[in-house]
Amino acid sequence: MLNFTVWTFVALAYAASVYQVYRMTGMQMDFWSSLCMQSSQVLGFALLTPFIFSLANRLLLRRINWTTSSIWLLLCGLAFSTVHVVIRGLTPYALWDSDTRSWTSAVWDSQTHALHMQWDVYRTLFLKNVVDDVVFVYLPILLLAYTILHYRQNRERELRTSQLQAQLEKARLQSLKSQLQPHFLFNTLNSVSALMLTDVTAADRMITLLGDLLRISLETADTQVTTLRHELEFLACYIEIEKVRFEERLTVSFDVAPETLDASVPHLLLQPLVDNAIKHGISRMAGGGKIRISARHDGSDLRLEVRDNGPGLPDQSHSPHHGVGLRITRERLETIYGHDQSLELVSLPEGGFAARVSIPLRGPYLAVEPVSLPPASVTSA
C-alpha cells in the first residue's frame, strides 16, 4: 500500500510539473491527459518495486561475492527495464509519434481500433528508456531496499542482543539468589546444631520456624524483586529464629515509614544485613544488644538502614565487608540498579555498626495498612 501511495504521489508531481510547463509555453494539454501520460510510465515502477526489494533481500542473505553480485544486478536491471517497457507499451501513452503528433500504444492501433503488436515501438521504447530505467530508477530503489533491509537486520540484531542480555542478567540474578538462600540456611542449621546440645526444646522450635521460612522461600524462589512489605514479613520470620537462639540478648526495633511499604526492593535484601549485624555485633556482646531497622524515602531514593549497637570494628581483620552474604548483595544491587545504588558499611561514632542501602524508589508508595511485624521493640523472653 505504501509503495503505490509513494509512486502515485510521484506521478501526480510529474503530471503537475508537465502541465505547468505546457501552460507556460502556451501548448494545449489538460491536467487529466498529463496525469495519464505520467501514470503510464511511473505506475509501472510501482508493480516492480516489491520484486527489487525481494532481490535485495535474497542477495543480502546469500552474501554473494562482489563480481557475481554485479553480474546479477546488471542482468536484473536489464530485466527490470524490459518488464517496465512491456507494461508501458500496453498503455495508450507508450510512445510519442512525431508523424501523427499523438501518443501510440505498442499493442493497440488507434486508427483501426484493433489489437496490433508493434515490435518497433517496443524496440524504440527499450532503447530510449533502458539507461534511465536502470540508472535513475532501478539502482536507487535497490539502494533504498538495501538500506531498509540493513536497518531492519540491525534492529532485529539489537533486539535479540537485548533479549539475550536480559536473559543473562536474569540467570545471573537467579544464580546469585541461589547462592544466598543456602547461605542463611547453613547459618541457621549451625545454630540448630549448637542448640541441640544445650536446649532441645529451643532447637525444635527453631526447626519449626525454619520450616516456615523455607516454605516462604520456596514460594518466592523465582522472585527477584518484591515489595518492602513482603521483604519485612520474610525478615520477621528470620528474626523469630534468631530470637530462639539469643533469647533476651536480642532486641529488634523497626522504624519504617508507612509510605515506603509498597516500594520495590530486591528479595532477600535485608536478611544478609541483619545476619551481618547479629554475627559481628550482637553475638560478640555478652549482655546482648539492639538492632534497629529503618526505611525512609528521600526524593527519588529509598534509604534502608540496619544498625546495631555492637562493638563496631576495632579489629579490621574481622571486617564483614567481604562476607559471602554482603558480597552477593552488592552484586545483586549492581546487576539490578547499575550505578543508581549504594551499600555502605560504617562504624558509628557512638559505637556500633550500620549498613546503609540506597536504591531508586520504584512502585507505588502510598500509605497502606501496617505490615505484620514484631512490636516496635522486640525482646525475646
C-alpha positions, 0 to 999 in steps of 0.5 A, a space after each residue: 500500500 505504501 509503495 503505490 501511495 509513494 509512486 502515485 504521489 510521484 506521478 501526480 508531481 510529474 503530471 503537475 510539473 508537465 502541465 505547468 510547463 505546457 501552460 507556460 509555453 502556451 501548448 494545449 494539454 489538460 491536467 487529466 491527459 498529463 496525469 495519464 501520460 505520467 501514470 503510464 510510465 511511473 505506475 509501472 515502477 510501482 508493480 516492480 518495486 516489491 520484486 527489487 526489494 525481494 532481490 535485495 533481500 535474497 542477495 543480502 542473505 546469500 552474501 554473494 561475492 562482489 563480481 557475481 553480485 554485479 553480474 546479477 544486478 546488471 542482468 536484473 536491471 536489464 530485466 527490470 527495464 524490459 518488464 517496465 517497457 512491456 507494461 508501458 507499451 500496453 498503455 495508450 501513452 507508450 510512445 510519442 509519434 512525431 508523424 501523427 503528433 499523438 501518443 501510440 500504444 505498442 499493442 493497440 492501433 488507434 486508427 483501426 481500433 484493433 489489437 496490433 503488436 508493434 515490435 518497433 515501438 517496443 524496440 524504440 521504447 527499450 532503447 530510449 528508456 533502458 539507461 534511465 530505467 536502470 540508472 535513475 530508477 532501478 539502482 536507487 530503489 535497490 539502494 533504498 531496499 538495501 538500506 531498509 533491509 540493513 536497518 531492519 537486520 540491525 534492529 532485529 540484531 539489537 533486539 535479540 542482543 537485548 533479549 539475550 542480555 536480559 536473559 543473562 542478567 536474569 540467570 545471573 540474578 537467579 544464580 546469585 539468589 541461589 547462592 544466598 538462600 543456602 547461605 542463611 540456611 547453613 547459618 541457621 542449621 549451625 545454630 540448630 546444631 549448637 542448640 541441640 546440645 544445650 536446649 532441645 526444646 529451643 532447637 525444635 522450635 527453631 526447626 519449626 520456624 525454619 520450616 516456615 521460612 523455607 516454605 516462604 522461600 520456596 514460594 518466592 524462589 523465582 522472585 527477584 524483586 518484591 515489595 518492602 512489605 513482603 521483604 519485612 514479613 520474610 525478615 520477621 520470620 528470620 528474626 523469630 529464629 534468631 530470637 530462639 537462639 539469643 533469647 533476651 540478648 536480642 532486641 529488634 526495633 523497626 522504624 519504617 515509614 508507612 509510605 515506603 511499604 509498597 516500594 520495590 526492593 530486591 528479595 532477600 535484601 535485608 536478611 544478609 544485613 541483619 545476619 551481618 549485624 547479629 554475627 559481628 555485633 550482637 553475638 560478640 556482646 555478652 549482655 546482648 544488644 539492639 538492632 534497629 531497622 529503618 526505611 525512609 524515602 528521600 526524593 527519588 531514593 529509598 534509604 534502608 538502614 540496619 544498625 546495631 549497637 555492637 562493638 563496631 570494628 576495632 579489629 579490621 581483620 574481622 571486617 564483614 565487608 567481604 562476607 559471602 552474604 554482603 558480597 552477593 548483595 552488592 552484586 545483586 544491587 549492581 546487576 539490578 540498579 547499575 550505578 543508581 545504588 549504594 551499600 555502605 558499611 560504617 562504624 558509628 561514632 557512638 559505637 556500633 555498626 550500620 549498613 546503609 542501602 540506597 536504591 531508586 524508589 520504584 512502585 507505588 508508595 502510598 500509605 497502606 495498612 501496617 505490615 505484620 511485624 514484631 512490636 516496635 521493640 522486640 525482646 525475646 523472653 
